[in-house]
Amino acid sequence: MALINQKYLYLLFLYYQKLFSMRQISASTIITITRRLLSSNFRQINMTEPHAWYPKARLMKPRKVVVHIGPTNSGKTFTALKSLEDANSGIYLGPLRLLAWEVFEKLGTGGVRCGLLTGQEREFPVDHRLVSCTIEMADLNRVYDVAVIDEGQLIGDQQRGWAWTSAFLGLCAHEV
């Protein structure tokens, strides 16, 4: 176990602050985590085991991961969206507001009730079963049948890679 020092505690605080600002974590959860961090019983956090950070997602059995690999315009996203369209519930996560909007429009014109969630737009039809959003807006608390994480290679991005890591490890979806 790696002992937590002030630098890591500050970085963890910033991460939770970002989640709170995006409404992905409640204030009471942050208070509980802070109390645990400051209590004498919880002086260590293991930062070397990210697979243990999202226990709700880890409990999803079975959890199937499908990776679509191919050159540009080979139908990777098209195939993944077909699975999403056929699901009872699902989420599309894209790197750009424009892509989230495009998927929202495409599913809507196909007769599928879909919500849209980006940093600027929030549109949820009453009986929607799918959500199209930017990667940072992913709801990690809701259970989905299918989750599509577009442009997965961006997990290595210095600025936004945290969002892909969080989505891949934390989404409660039977199929990712």
N, C-alpha and C positions, 0 to 999 in steps of 0.2 A: 504494500500500500504506500502510495506517495503522500507524504505529509503536505498539507495545504499551507501555503504561506500567504502573506498579504497580497502579493501580486496575483496569485491564482484566485484568491477570494474576490478580488476586485474584478477580474475578468469574468468570473462566474456571476457576480452581481450584474455586470453589464449585459451578459447573455440573458439572464432572467428579466432584466429591465426591458430588453428588446422584445422578448416573448410577451411580457405584460402589455407593452404598447401596441402589440398586434393582436391583443385579446386572446392569446393562446395559453395564458396561464393566469390564474386568479391572484388577487392580492393576498388572500388567505393562504394559498399555497406558498407564496414567497415568504410570508411571515413564518410558516411552519418550517420551511427549509432553513431560514435564518436562525430560528430558535435551535434547530438541530446542530447547525454549524457552530453556534456559540455555546452549546451545552457541553458539559464535561464528558458526556457519554459519546459525543460525536466529534472527534477531533481530526478525523482523517476522511478523505474522499479518494477513491481509487479512480484516477483520471486515465488509467491504462486499460480500462475495460469499458469502452463506449457501448458495447452490446448490452450492458447491464443498465444503461441510462433510461431505457424505455420499457419497463417491465410489462405494461399493458400490451404493447405490441409483441413482446416476446411470448406472451401467453396465448397468442392467436395460433390455434392449431386446426388444420394445417395452414401454413403460410407459404404460398407459392411465389417465387420470384422468376419472372420471365424477362429475358434480355433480348431486345431486337437489335441485331448488328447488321450493318450493311452500308453501302455508299449513299451519298446524298440522293434524294428522290427515288429511293428504292422501296418505299412504302412502309417504313418502320412505324412512323406515327399513325399512318392510316390503319395498319393492322391493330395497333394498340387501341386506337379509338373505336374500332369495331367491337373489341372485347368490352370496352367501357359502355358503349351504346347498348349492348346486350345484357348488361348487369342490372340488378335490382337497385343497387346504390353504388356510387362511385365518385371519384374526383380526378380531374386532370390538373396537373401542375406544370406550368410552363415558365420559362425564364423571362418572358416579356409580356407586358400588358396586352400588346397587339395579338400575340399568340393565344392568350387566354380568351380574348374577345373573339378571335377567329373560330376557336373551338366552340364557344358559346353560341355563336351565330350558326355554325354548321350543324350542331346538334339540334338547335331550335328550328331550323328550316327543315330538318328531317323528322320533325314531329316529337322530338324528345324534350321533355320539360327539364331545363337545365338552369342552374343559378350561375351568377358571375360574381367573383370577388377579387378585386385588385386593390391597390392602394388608393385608387380614385373612384372605382365603381363598386356598388353593392346592389345587385338585382337578383331577387329570389322569388320566382313564381310560387304560388301557394303550394302546389303539389309537386315540386321538383324532386327528382331522385338522384340527379347528378349535379356536380359543381365544377365549374371551370375557373381556375384562379392562378395567380402568380405563385411561385414556389414559396415565397415568404409568408403567404397567407394561409398555408395549409393548416387545417384543423386536425391536430394530432389526438384529440379526444373522441372524435366520432368514429364509429366502426363502418367500414366500407367493404363492399364485395370486391371492387376493382379500383386500383389506383394507378394512374399513368403518370410517370415522372419523365417528362420530356427533357431532352438534352442532358442526360445523366453524366456526361463527361465533365460538366461544369462543377461536379463535386470537388474537383481539384482547384477551383478558382480561389485566389487569395481573398477576394472581397466578399463573394457570395456563396462560396462552397459550403459554409456552415448550414445553409438552408437545404441543400441537397442531402447533406449528411443527416440532418435532423429529420427530413422527410423519409429518407430511405430506412433509417433505423426506427423512427418513431411512429410512422403511419400504421394505424390499426386497420389493415386491409388483408383480406384473405388471398388476394392476388395483387402483386406489385409488378 
